[in-house]
Amino acid sequence: MAIIGAGVVGLGIGWRLSGRAVVDIFDRGAAGSGASYAAAGMLAACCEAEPGEETLVALGRESQARWPGFAEQLLRASGIDVELRREGTLVLALTADDQAEIGHRLEFQRRLDLPLEWLSAAATRAREPHLAGKIAGALFSPEDHQVDNRKLVQALRIAAETSGATIHEYRPVKEILVQGGRANGVMFDDGTMTPADIVVLAAGAWSRGIGGLPPDRRPPVRPVKGQMLALKMDSTAPLLQHALWAPGAYLVPRRDGRLLIGGTVEEKGFNATITAGGLLTLLEAAWRAVPAVEELPVDEIWVGHRPGSRDDAPILGRGPLEGLFYATGHHRNGILLAPVTADAMARLILDGVGDRIIRPFGLERFLPARAAE
Ligand SMILES: Cc1cc2nc3c(=O)[nH]c(=O)nc-3n(C[C@H](O)[C@H](O)[C@H](O)COP(=O)(O)OP(=O)(O)OC[C@H]3O[C@@H](n4cnc5c(N)ncnc54)[C@H](O)[C@@H]3O)c2cc1C
């Protein structure tokens, strides 16, 4: 079995399949160096929920519920703690306008029974004393946690390899090989090939660029650029405890004292430039919410490319050929959705069982309706 892409999606599926199948995972670069490395690691199924995303929210909630067990199993399999932090998330309102906007979304979120609670300014400040002097309050999301996504890719890699998967780095796949109407291997950039009875396309934002299929059967995934930065806090006296969604930026405190600030959302293809404007927007938004960030040293700045599908939901299920499966398009939620993606795709590939929870996310939703026969 060949898996194209060693991000959280490809590694997670590979881990779940290895031991029951011979698994080879190919990456064009170092494993786990794509969006999975660039992410902020928030598991935000509730506070991000927007009208029209009901099925995606259900998938996110299911994955959220699986996260504690997934982290536990990964720790046992790899020895790496992915630092699942359970303080929850605050969505901060600085002004009455921000509060009104949050309140509007909250009506929809309450209809979905999401556990969210409005906190007064005083109650918000009691949780986070370093917030700006003037705030309107915050929405508290007690089940939207975070993990360290960089530790996650390390852990998944070790877990997959320990259970028998082989990871081939710097091995870019050029094409999916097709014979007799089914996928039967992959061809690399250097022209060499490897046969495979099953091919899983999990190449994140690059998934559409893999050849071998006509353009209208490739997954409709595009890169959505995100710039981020990390500041360095004193880890013994961090400025924040919760993941914080402020107007214009989110701030995510890590155990080691890093404070991640993200992320721009830009339609710029695979452009990887870090711009003054991008950093300015993020830093200004962070500073308005937590003024003391201005004293902190900058630790790192980076760019990643989210795999965005046409409806921003993942593409999970059978591909357009026998033997071909798609697991891509996770956009802003690939870390959140890692457990449910790995479990459900492994069940589909090995046991032929398409879990109800992933059924709405098939490629079919993007294909033109078949002409009446
Ligand atoms: C700035 C930013 C912030 C984010 N924050 C969050 C967050 O807080 N929470 C959350 O849940 N999600 C977040 N995301 C989204 C999340 O990172 C992605 O949805 C997730 O990482 C997608 O995983 P993946 O394995 O599909 O893609 P990737 O991690 O990009 O992996 C795809 C892999 O495929 C490889 N590849 C590409 N082309 C080829 C080829 N031809 N042959 C072989 N291999 C190939 C790449 O090298 C790469 O390693 C964020 C993303 C970004 C960019």
The ligand as an ORCA input file, in Angstrom:
! r2SCAN-3c Opt
* xyz 0 1
  C      -0.654     28.562      9.610
  C      -1.522     27.342      9.851
  C      -2.179     27.194     11.063
  C      -2.985     26.058     11.281
  N      -3.558     25.878     12.514
  C      -4.308     24.765     12.748
  C      -4.867     24.513     14.014
  O      -4.675     25.298     14.950
  N      -5.624     23.409     14.194
  C      -5.853     22.506     13.182
  O      -6.577     21.533     13.384
  N      -5.304     22.700     11.957
  C      -4.544     23.802     11.719
  N      -4.004     24.016     10.488
  C      -4.345     23.086      9.414
  C      -3.516     21.815      9.469
  O      -2.167     22.146      9.620
  C      -3.721     21.011      8.175
  O      -5.094     20.831      7.911
  C      -3.079     19.633      8.308
  O      -1.746     19.754      8.741
  C      -3.129     18.912      6.985
  O      -2.368     17.731      7.106
  P      -1.883     16.961      5.805
  O      -1.159     15.766      6.266
  O      -3.054     16.796      4.894
  O      -0.942     18.018      5.067
  P       0.614     18.328      5.239
  O       1.031     18.350      6.645
  O       0.888     19.540      4.410
  O       1.282     17.042      4.604
  C       1.265     16.787      3.224
  C       2.600     16.173      2.869
  O       2.565     15.782      1.499
  C       3.868     15.958      0.981
  N       3.831     16.010     -0.470
  C       3.452     17.036     -1.264
  N       3.591     16.718     -2.548
  C       4.081     15.462     -2.585
  C       4.464     14.584     -3.635
  N       4.370     14.936     -4.917
  N       4.935     13.349     -3.314
  C       5.064     12.980     -2.019
  N       4.719     13.778     -0.988
  C       4.227     15.003     -1.261
  C       4.333     17.255      1.629
  O       5.746     17.371      1.599
  C       3.764     17.148      3.022
  O       4.692     16.625      3.963
  C      -3.156     25.096     10.253
  C      -2.470     25.252      9.049
  C      -1.647     26.358      8.845
  C      -0.897     26.476      7.553
*
